[in-house]
Amino acid sequence: MSLWTYSTFLLLFILLTSTYGAFGNADKEQILPLKRLQRTQQYNNPSCHSQNSRSENGATILEMKHKDYCSGSIDNMNRNLQKQLVADDIRVRSIQADIKNIISGKIETSSQTQIPITSGVKLHSLNYIVTVTLGGQNATVIVDTGSDLTWVQCRPCRLCYIQPDPLFNPSVSPTYRSVSCNSATCQSLQSATGNSGLCGTDLKECNYVVSYGDGSYTRGELGQDHLVLGSTSVENFVFGCGRNNKGLFGLASGLMGLGRSNLSLISQASGIFGGVFSYCLPSTGTKSSGSLVLGGDSDTSIFKNATPISYTRMVANPQLFSFYFLNITGIGIGGVSIQGSSFGKSGIMIDSGTVITRLPPTIYKAVKAEFLKQFSGYPIKPGFSILDTCFDLSAYEEVNIPTVKMQFEGGAEMEVDVTGVLYFVKSDASQVCLAISSLQYDDEIGIIGNYQQKNTRVIYDIKQSRVGFAKERCSF
């Protein structure tokens, strides 16, 4: 080897070593550009309504946006970021309560469910929206894998929250039909909503109610109409026509249920999409967009993943059939695998509507201890709401944070994007917290939240009973 070649090689080695930590640290830590993230949240974004769609290789692809960054001023970002945590805490408590009710066999009818007149404070949850067409009318709906029934606000409406789109008007849709009370569809409400249907006096309508545990609710009757997703039609789609709605759904006409019961979108359209859908949730930057892909039979050519897709099986839970459960075997923090007897006991739920990942206390304490061991030397700040591991990073342009990887049965991994490890309680980074929280009890069900799923292609293949993960820079 000549002196020039050796010198060039040595210089290159030094540069790579200083940048990536002797080739090894790239897998153990990643750079979070604090100042650049703050700049991306300083400007308003155009409206998210009438979003784009396309068809590709047999799949329907809908543009997905983060609803809190779609339109209007974000001058109150700090307040919104903090309220998101409060709303998320209420959602998770509601989910845990619903799970206990389902396991215990407790069922409510629509007449027994008490609907509050007011929902208290207006809460903001971190949710993602897509645009669909129902009965020839556009509707912007929240995408939620933790729900089954799709519903929209309908005219005439006895009590409705404000939404940018016109309310759905069934009277102007020639394809709208009511669902009768004595139908099998009406009876399926029990598994889809946890509440059995209620018949009207003339037995012509099937009334429903869905309560979200924080004073938010929707109440109305089941209907059928022509649903269009991009250029794909779903005939006789069953949905809730909400006449009495209250809560934290602003900027959305309603909700798209992607759970596993018979009334969910993915079940109703199984003959079209084959029981397969996926999403890539965009970051919360003002110009970010992602995608909801329906169908395609797990065709990887329609994705933009940067790493191979790794699959793990869905864990069967007959009592909680509509939820998606996985068997988590460990959590990697900066290359150190946290494992223990608490893993794999009851599975962990993956949910697009919950914000912050929840872990049983025993597991959370071990994850927190290892994270603090590796992410040390930064000013400590008090916890906020459900987050108890916080720092003041306002003096830093960027920081190196440990990688976080969820490890599943079969060797599958989901590496958390660098923007999903820390949560900005304050947008100036003066209070930034580890974006993972503890449940109250070890016997509660863990949840993988959407904050940790950002910039990841998550594939739900119900036909083969598996979920896949791959890194992807989300875009439409």
N, C-alpha and C positions, 0 to 999 in steps of 0.2 A: 504494500500500500504506500503510495507516494505521500510526502509530507503534506502537500496541499489537500489531498483527499482525507488524510487523517485529521488535519486541522478542521476541515469542513464538517466532518462527522462529529468531532468533539464539540464544536460550536452548536451543531444541531441538537446533540444530546443534552447539552446544558440548557438550551432554550426550552426543550420539551420537558426536561426535569423540573425547571422552575415554574413552568406553566401548569403541568399536570401532576406534580408531586411524584417524580420518579415512576411515571406511567401507572401508578397504582391508585392515586387519590381520586381519579375521575369516577371510579366506581364507589367511592366512599363519601365524597362531598361534592357539592355543586354550588355555583356562584349565583346569589340572588341580587340582581341589580336594583337596589332600593330606589335610587333617584329616577331611573328610567321608568320604573313602574308607577311612581307618583306622577310623572309627566303624562303618561297615557290616560290618566283619569282626570285631567284638568279641563277637558272640553266636552261639550254636549254632543250627543250622537243623533243622527236622523231617526225618525220614527222606525220602529221595527215591524210595522204592519205591512201587509202585502209583501211578504218575504218571497225569496226566489225558490224555485224547485226545478228538478230535472229528473229524467229517467236514464238509467245506465245499466246495461247487461241484466235486464229483468228486475232491477231494483228501483224503488222510488226514493228520491233523496230530497229532503226538505231542509231549507236553511234554518238554523237554530240560533237564537239570540238569548242573551242574559237580560231578563226583563227590567232589572233595576238600572241598567245603563243604556236603555233604548231611546228615551226621549225625556225632555225636561231638564231642569237645572240639577246639578249634583253638588250645589253649594253646601247642602246639608249631609254630605257624605259620611262624616263622622257619626252623626246621629243614626243614619241608615245602617251603617256597618254594625253599630251596637245593637240596634233593634233586630237585626237579622239573627243575632245570637239568642236574644230573648225569645223570638218566634220559633227558632229551631229547638230550643229547650222545651217549649210547649208541645211542639210537634212530636218530639221523641217520647215525651211522657205519655202523650195520647196513643202513640203506636204501642208502647209497652202495655198500657192499660187495655187496648184493643186485643193484644195478643193474649193477655191473661183472661179476658172475657171469652175469647174464642175457645181457649183450652178448657175453661170451666163450663162451657156450654151455655153461657148467658146470652140470650138473644132479645133484642128489643123490637117492637113493632113501631111503625111510624107514629101511631097515636100515643105511644108510651114515651117517645123521645121528647124531652123538653127542649124547645128552641128558645134561647134567650132573646129578649127584645133588642138588646144592644150587645155588642161584642167587646165592649171595653175599649182599651187603647187600640189604635190602628197599628198592626204589626207588619213588618216587611220580611219576607223570607226569600232566600236565594233560590230562584227558580228560573227555568229555561222555557222559552216559548217558541212555537211554530205557528204558521198560518195554514188553515184548511178552509175548504168550502163546504158548507152544509146547506142543503136545499137551495143552492144557488146563491147563498150569502156567505161572505167572508167571515171567519172567526179566528181570533188569535187565542190559542189555548196553551196552558201550562202542561208540560210533559212530566208525568209522574208514574214511575214504576211501582210505587207503593200504593197506588189506587187502581181500581178496576173500572168503575163507571165513568164514562165520558159524559160531561154535561156542559151546557151553555146557558146563559141568561136568556129568557124568552119574554116576548111581549104577548099579552099585557102582563106587566110585572107588578106585583103587589109591593115588593120591597127589593130593590136592586142597588148594588154599589155602582159607582160611576165607572164606565169603561169607554175607551176611545172609539171602538167600533159601534155601529148601530146594533141594538139588541136583535137577536134572531126572532123573526116573525113567522111562526108556522102557518098563519093564515094566507100568506102570499106564496107559499111553497106548494106546488101542485102534487108533490110526491110525499108530503108529510102525512103520517098516519099515527093515531094513538095506539098504544099497547093495551090490550084488554086485561082486566084484572085477573081473570081466571086462566090466563095463559101460562105456559111453562116459563116464558121469559120473565114474567112478573115474579114467579116463585124463585127465580135465580137471584133475586136481589139480596137474599139472605147471605149467600156466599160472597157476593160482590161488594156489599156495603156494611155487613154486620147487622143490618136491620131488615126485617121482613117487610114486604109490600103491604100497602093499605088500600082496600077497595073503596071507591066512591059509592054513593048511594045507587047509581045506575049501573054499576059494574063495568062501565065502559072505559074507565081510566085506571091505570096502575100508578098509585102515588108512591113516591120515594122520599127519603131524607138521608142526607149524609152530614154528619157532624164531625168537625175536625178537632174538637177538644179544647179550643181556645176561644170559643164563641163564634168561630167561623162555621158556616153551614150553607147548604143548598137544599132547597125543598121544592118539589114540583111533581110532574108526571112523566112517565116514560113515553118516548115517541120513537118513531122510525122515519128515516129520511135518506136521501141520496147524499153520500159523503164522497168528496173528491179530495184526494191527497196528491198534490202535484197534478199529474195527468191520469192517475189511477182512480177508478171509481169503485166504491163499495156500496152495493145496493142494500136497501132495507136495514141500514145501520141503526142499532138501538142506542139511544142516548137519553140523558136526563134533560128535560125542558124545565129549567129552573125559574119558578115564579116568585120565590122568596129566598133571597141570597144575601149573605152578609159576611164580611171578613176581609182577608188580606190578599185578595186576588188581583188588585188594581192593575191596569194595563193589559188585562187578559179578559176574554169573553167567557172563559170557563176553564175546564181541565180535560186533558186527554189521559185516560186510564190505560196504562200498559202492563197491568198485573196479569195474573194467570187464570182468573175465573172466566166463565163463559161469556160474561158481558164486556170483558175488556176488548179494546180495539184489536189487539194481536190475536185474540181467540176468534172474534167475529170475522176477521179477514184472513184466517188461517189458510183458506183455499186459494187466496191470492198471493200472500207473502210467505206461506210455508212455515209459519211459526218462527220466523227469524227477523230480528231487528237489531240495530246497533246505533250508538250515538258517539259523538265526540263533543264533549262539553267545552265551549270556549272559555278563555279566561275572562276576568271581569273588566278588561280594558274596554275603552269606549268604542273601538272599531272592530271588536272581536266578533266573529261568528263561527258557528260549528255546523254540524249536520246530524239529522236523524235519518237513518237509512232503514227502509222497510223492505224486506225481501232480499233477493240476491243469493239466497241459499249459501250464506257465508262465503261468497265469492270475493276473494281478497283483492282482485283487480280493481274493485271500485273504491278501495280504501287508499289512504295516503300514509299508511303506517311506516314508521322509521325502524321498527324492530319487528321480528316475527311474532305472530299471534300465538300465545300460549293459552291452552284451555284447561279448565278444571270442571269437574262435574257439578251439576246442581244437586243439592242435598234434598232428598224427598222429605217433606213434612206434611203428612195427611191433614193434620189439624190446621196448619197454616199454609194451605196449598197455594193461595194467590200471591204469596211473597216469594222472592228469589233468595234462596239460602245457598251458601258455599261453605266448604270446610277449610277454615284457615288453620295453617299449621305453624306459622311463625311470623314475626315482623322483623325485618332487617333495619337496623339503625347504623348508618355509616359502616356497613360491612359486618356488623356484629348482629347475629341472629338471636332474637329474644324468643325463647320457647319455654313451654311449661305445661303442667297438667291441665291448666284451664283452657288451653287451645283444643279445639275439636270436640268439645263437650256437646254443644247444641247448635253449632254452625253460626255463621255470621250473615246478616242480611245485607244485600247491596241495594241501594236506594238512590234514585235520581232526585228525590224531593228533599231529603234530609241534607243539611249543609255540612255539619262537622261529624267526622267519624267518632263513634262511641265504642269504648272497650270496657269489658268487665274490670273492676277496680284492681284485682291482682295483676292482670296483664298491663293495665295502664301505668301502674306504679313502676313496673320494670322498664317500660318504654320511656317514661319520663326520666327515670334515673340515668339511663344510658344516653338519652339526648342531652341532658344537662352535663354529663361527663364529657361529651364531645363538643358541645356548643357552650364553651365557658369563656369568661373574661369580659362579658358584655354587661352593662348596667341592668340590674333587675328592676322590674316594675311590678306593681300589684296586679293580681289576677282581675279578670272582668267576666262577670256572668259565669258561663260554664267553663271558661278557660282559666287555668291557674298557673301556667308557666309562661311568664311574659317578660319582655325586655324593652329597653329604650335604645332603638337603633337609629335615632334621628341624626346622629353625628357621622354616620357612615354612608359612603357612596354605594358600597356593595359589601356583602358578607358571604363567607363560605359556610354553608349549612350541611349537616349530614344528610346523606341520601336516606330515603324512607321507602322500604319495599314491603308490600304485603305478599306473603308466601302462602300458596294454597296446595291442596291435595293434588298429586300428580306432577308436581314440580312447576306449576304455573306461578307467575309473578306479576304483580302490578306495581311498577315503580311510580311513586308519587311525583308529579311534576314539581319543579322548583317553586312554582307559584302556589302550590297547594300544601306546603309544609308549615308556613307561618301565616297567621291571620292578622290583618291590619285593623286593630280596634280603632286606631287613629291614623288617618291617611298620611300624616307627616312622619310616620314610623316612630313616634315617641312612645307608642304602646303597641307592641307587636307580640303575638302569643303563639305558642305551639298549637297548631290547628287540629288537635286531637283532645277528646274529653273523656272523662270517666263516667260510667254508669254508676248508679247507687249501689247495686248489688251484683254479686258474681253470677247469680242465676238469671240475670236479665240478658236479652238478646243483643249482641253487638251489631253495629250498623256501620257500613262503609258509606260515608256521605259524599255529596257531589263536589265538595271543595277539594277532596283528594282525588277525584276522578278527572279533573281538568286536563286537557291535552292528552287524553288517553282514548283510544278506540275500544269501547266496551261492547262486546257482541253477545247477544242473548239468543241462543239456539235452542228453542224449546223442543224442537223435533228430536234433536240428539241429546237433550237434557244437559247442556253444558254452557259455560260462560267463558268468553275469551278476552284477553287483554293484549294491547300493543301500544307502544308510544306513538303519538301522532300529533303534529302541530296542527291544531284544529283550524279549519277554514272551510268555506263553502266552494 
